[in-house]
Amino acid sequence: MKKKVIVLGLCTLLVCGCGKTIPTLSNGEEAVVTLSNDVKISVDELYNDLKSNYALDSLINMVDKKILEDKYKDNIESANDYADSTMKSLEENYGDDLLTAIQSYTSYSTVEAYKNYVYISYLQNLAIEDYAKNQITDKEMNEYYEKNIYGDVLVDHILITPNVAEDASDEDKTKAEDEAKEKINTIIAKLKESDNVKDTFTELAKEYSEDESTKEDGGSLGYINDGTLSSSYDELIKAAFQLKNGEFSTEIITTELGYHVILREDQKEKAAFDDVKDSVKQKLADNLMSEDATINTKAMQELRKEYEFNIVDSDLQSQYAKYIQSALSQKSEN
């Protein structure tokens, strides 16, 4: 596809009735406003004021919208649907106070302006994700695969949750947590004394575990891997990868659910690199997007260059250069 050439400029369009004469100043400039005593405000005066105070942000938004709608034309419908659903959700939450909420919590003065922001943000996120993926090298992907991709592991667990009431004091919460940890340590001690860890673990799961969905099956979670279960199990899965088959955890594993002891029974061979390379790239891109505070600015700057972005007005060009420099330096410091 031939790249578009986008030339930034701020144009003031005057629509005059047929046969009307446009007022002019003594220097020949067209006027947009006339006052008594032959006082006039010219097109150039308006342009220069807008350029000095508001133009850059407006023009960047206008240009980015044109670029993004061309680059991601196949995603426009999805972007509109997302904007519609977002606004519908806000309307349900705020009702008649929606405009007040938008004006209070954002820099937008109308509902339509905020909706347009949501729409553009959806398309921008696609550009940012594509940019992040393009930064990921084959070397990084191979290193991640070697160090972080594992075959599915067969895991059993015993869950103990602190018995804490919602209105419990800090002292009561600490006491309940200590009691739960003590119970976990008791379970670990019994496993250490066992001659048959699997059978003992199954018995202890039935006796102690507070995970009603697995306790009668010896605490079995089945074969699991990153993403198999909810994020609540992330620390548990991470601990399982560090064990060998037949080993149980000797340190308390803490998750959002409570405290766990786990037994790793088996592990499958990990998937071939070619089968997981897309997910590896996505994971590395996600990490980059969360770690690099400047990535939004870099991604849009790169996309504008791709579309041969050119600011003709020297003042606006200078403003844009300072805007980019400031955005990159401020975000880097953060």
C-alpha positions in Angstrom: 0.0 0.0 0.0 1.4 3.4 -1.0 2.1 5.5 2.1 0.1 8.6 2.6 1.7 11.9 2.8 0.1 13.9 5.6 0.9 17.6 5.7 -0.1 19.4 8.9 -1.5 22.8 8.7 -4.2 24.8 10.5 -6.8 26.2 8.1 -9.6 28.6 9.0 -12.5 28.2 6.6 -14.7 31.2 6.1 -18.1 30.5 4.7 -19.7 33.7 3.3 -23.1 34.2 1.8 -23.3 34.7 -1.9 -22.4 38.3 -2.9 -21.1 39.3 0.5 -17.8 41.1 0.8 -15.3 39.7 3.3 -14.0 42.6 5.5 -10.3 43.2 5.4 -7.7 44.9 7.5 -5.6 47.8 6.2 -2.8 45.3 5.4 -5.2 43.2 3.2 -5.7 40.3 5.7 -9.2 38.9 5.9 -11.1 39.5 9.1 -13.1 36.9 11.0 -14.6 39.3 13.5 -15.5 43.0 13.2 -16.2 45.4 16.1 -17.2 49.0 16.4 -14.8 51.8 15.5 -13.6 49.6 12.6 -11.8 47.2 14.9 -11.2 43.8 13.3 -9.6 40.4 14.2 -7.9 38.9 11.2 -7.6 35.3 10.1 -3.8 35.4 10.8 -4.4 36.7 14.3 -6.8 33.9 15.1 -4.4 31.4 13.5 -1.4 32.6 15.4 -3.3 32.6 18.7 -4.6 29.1 18.2 -1.2 27.9 17.1 0.5 29.3 20.2 -2.1 27.9 22.7 -4.1 25.0 21.4 -3.2 23.9 17.9 -0.5 21.2 18.5 -2.6 18.9 20.6 -5.6 19.2 18.3 -3.5 18.6 15.2 -1.7 15.6 16.7 -5.1 14.1 17.5 -6.4 14.8 14.0 -3.3 13.3 12.3 -3.2 10.3 14.6 -6.8 9.5 13.9 -6.3 9.6 10.1 -3.2 7.4 10.4 -4.7 4.9 12.7 -8.0 4.6 10.7 -5.9 3.8 7.7 -3.4 1.5 9.4 -6.1 -0.4 11.2 -9.1 0.0 8.9 -10.1 -3.6 9.6 -10.4 -2.8 13.3 -12.6 0.4 13.0 -15.8 -1.5 13.7 -14.3 -3.1 16.8 -13.1 0.2 18.0 -16.5 1.7 17.5 -18.1 -1.2 19.3 -15.6 -0.8 22.2 -16.4 2.9 22.5 -20.1 2.3 22.4 -19.9 -0.4 25.1 -17.6 1.8 27.3 -20.0 4.8 27.1 -23.0 2.5 27.8 -21.3 1.2 30.9 -20.5 4.8 32.0 -24.1 5.9 31.3 -25.4 3.0 33.5 -23.0 4.0 36.3 -23.5 7.8 36.2 -26.9 8.3 34.5 -27.7 12.0 34.2 -24.3 12.9 35.9 -22.2 11.4 33.0 -21.2 14.8 31.6 -20.3 16.1 35.0 -18.2 13.1 35.7 -16.4 13.4 32.4 -15.7 17.0 33.0 -14.6 16.4 36.6 -12.3 13.4 36.0 -10.9 14.1 32.4 -9.9 17.0 30.3 -12.9 16.6 28.0 -15.8 18.9 28.0 -18.4 16.9 26.1 -19.5 13.3 26.1 -18.8 13.0 22.3 -15.2 14.2 22.8 -14.6 11.6 25.5 -16.2 8.9 23.3 -13.8 9.8 20.5 -10.9 9.6 22.9 -12.0 6.0 23.9 -12.3 5.1 20.2 -8.8 6.5 19.3 -7.3 4.9 22.4 -8.5 1.5 21.2 -6.7 1.9 17.8 -3.6 3.4 19.5 -3.3 0.3 21.7 -3.2 -1.8 18.6 -0.3 0.4 17.3 1.5 0.2 20.6 1.2 -3.6 20.8 2.5 -3.9 17.2 5.4 -1.6 18.0 6.3 -3.6 21.1 6.2 -6.9 19.2 8.6 -5.4 16.6 11.1 -4.7 19.3 11.3 -8.3 20.4 14.3 -10.1 18.9 14.6 -13.8 18.1 17.4 -14.1 20.7 15.1 -12.7 23.4 12.4 -15.2 22.4 14.8 -18.1 22.4 16.2 -17.1 25.8 12.7 -16.8 27.3 11.7 -20.2 25.8 14.7 -21.9 27.4 14.3 -20.3 30.8 10.6 -19.8 31.2 8.6 -22.3 29.2 7.8 -25.6 30.9 5.9 -28.7 30.2 2.6 -29.1 32.0 3.0 -30.3 35.6 0.7 -32.6 37.5 0.1 -31.0 40.9 -1.8 -31.8 44.0 -2.4 -29.1 46.7 -3.7 -28.6 50.2 -5.3 -25.2 50.9 -5.6 -23.7 54.3 -7.4 -20.3 54.6 -7.2 -18.1 57.6 -10.5 -18.0 59.4 -11.0 -14.2 59.5 -14.3 -12.3 59.8 -14.8 -9.2 57.7 -14.9 -6.9 60.7 -11.9 -8.6 62.4 -9.3 -6.5 64.1 -5.7 -6.5 62.9 -4.8 -8.5 65.9 -7.5 -11.1 65.1 -6.3 -11.3 61.5 -2.7 -11.9 62.5 -3.8 -14.6 64.9 -5.9 -16.3 62.3 -3.0 -16.2 59.7 -0.6 -17.6 62.3 -2.9 -20.5 63.0 -3.3 -21.3 59.3 0.5 -21.2 58.8 0.9 -23.5 61.9 -1.5 -26.0 60.3 0.5 -25.9 57.0 3.7 -26.5 58.9 2.1 -29.5 60.7 1.1 -30.9 57.3 4.7 -30.4 56.0 6.1 -32.1 59.0 3.8 -35.2 58.5 4.9 -35.4 54.8 8.6 -35.4 55.9 7.9 -38.3 58.2 6.0 -40.3 55.5 7.4 -43.4 53.7 4.8 -43.0 51.0 4.4 -39.3 50.2 1.6 -39.7 47.6 -0.7 -41.7 49.9 0.0 -39.5 52.9 -0.6 -36.3 50.8 -4.0 -37.8 49.6 -5.0 -38.5 53.2 -3.9 -35.1 54.5 -5.7 -33.3 51.6 -9.0 -35.1 52.6 -8.4 -34.2 56.3 -7.2 -30.7 56.1 -7.7 -29.0 52.7 -10.3 -26.3 52.4 -10.5 -26.5 48.7 -13.8 -28.4 48.5 -13.5 -29.0 44.8 -10.3 -31.0 45.0 -9.9 -32.4 48.5 -11.7 -35.7 47.9 -9.5 -36.3 44.9 -6.4 -35.9 47.0 -6.1 -32.2 46.2 -5.4 -32.9 42.5 -5.3 -29.8 40.2 -4.6 -31.9 37.2 -1.9 -30.9 34.7 -1.4 -27.2 34.9 0.8 -24.5 33.4 1.0 -20.7 33.1 -2.5 -19.5 32.2 -4.2 -22.8 32.9 -5.8 -21.5 36.2 -6.7 -18.0 37.3 -4.0 -15.6 38.3 -4.7 -16.5 42.0 -2.6 -19.6 41.4 0.4 -17.9 39.8 2.7 -18.3 42.9 1.6 -21.9 43.3 2.4 -22.7 39.6 5.8 -21.0 39.9 6.6 -23.1 42.9 5.6 -26.3 41.1 8.0 -25.6 38.3 10.9 -25.5 40.8 10.1 -28.9 42.3 11.1 -32.3 40.9 8.6 -35.1 40.2 7.7 -36.7 43.5 8.7 -33.7 45.6 6.5 -31.6 47.8 6.9 -28.0 48.9 8.7 -27.5 52.3 8.0 -23.7 52.4 4.6 -22.2 52.8 3.2 -21.1 49.4 1.1 -17.9 49.8 -1.6 -16.9 47.2 -4.7 -14.8 47.2 -6.6 -17.9 48.2 -4.6 -18.6 51.4 -1.7 -21.0 52.2 -0.7 -24.1 50.3 1.3 -27.2 50.4 1.8 -28.8 46.9 3.0 -32.2 45.6 4.4 -32.4 42.0 3.7 -35.8 40.6 4.7 -35.6 36.9 5.7 -33.3 34.1 5.1 -33.5 30.3 7.7 -32.4 27.8 7.4 -28.8 26.9 6.0 -27.7 23.6 8.3 -27.1 20.6 9.5 -23.5 20.2 7.6 -23.1 16.9 4.3 -24.0 18.7 4.7 -21.4 21.3 6.7 -18.6 19.7 3.7 -16.4 19.1 2.7 -16.6 22.8 6.3 -16.0 23.8 6.4 -12.9 21.7 3.1 -11.7 23.1 4.4 -12.3 26.7 7.6 -10.4 26.0 5.7 -7.5 24.3 3.3 -7.3 27.3 6.3 -7.1 29.6 7.8 -4.3 27.5 4.6 -2.4 27.4 4.3 -2.5 31.2 8.0 -1.7 31.9 8.7 1.0 29.3 6.8 4.2 30.3 7.8 5.8 27.0 6.5 3.2 24.7 3.2 4.9 23.8 5.1 8.0 22.6 7.7 5.9 20.7 5.1 3.8 19.0 3.1 6.8 17.7 6.2 8.7 16.8 7.3 5.7 14.7 3.9 5.3 13.0 3.9 9.0 12.1 7.3 8.6 10.5 6.0 5.6 8.6 3.3 7.8 7.1 5.9 10.5 6.2 4.5 12.9 8.7 5.6 16.5 8.0 4.8 19.7 9.7 5.1 22.6 7.3 4.7 25.4 9.8 8.1 26.0 11.5 6.5 27.1 14.8 4.4 24.0 15.1 7.4 21.9 14.0 9.4 23.4 16.9 6.5 22.8 19.3 6.3 19.2 18.2 10.0 18.5 18.7 9.8 19.9 22.2 6.6 17.9 22.9 8.3 14.7 21.9 11.5 15.5 23.8 9.5 16.4 26.9 7.3 13.3 26.7 10.2 10.9 26.4 12.3 12.6 29.2 9.5 12.9 31.7 8.4 9.3 31.2 12.0 8.0 31.4 12.4 9.8 34.7 9.3 8.2 36.1 
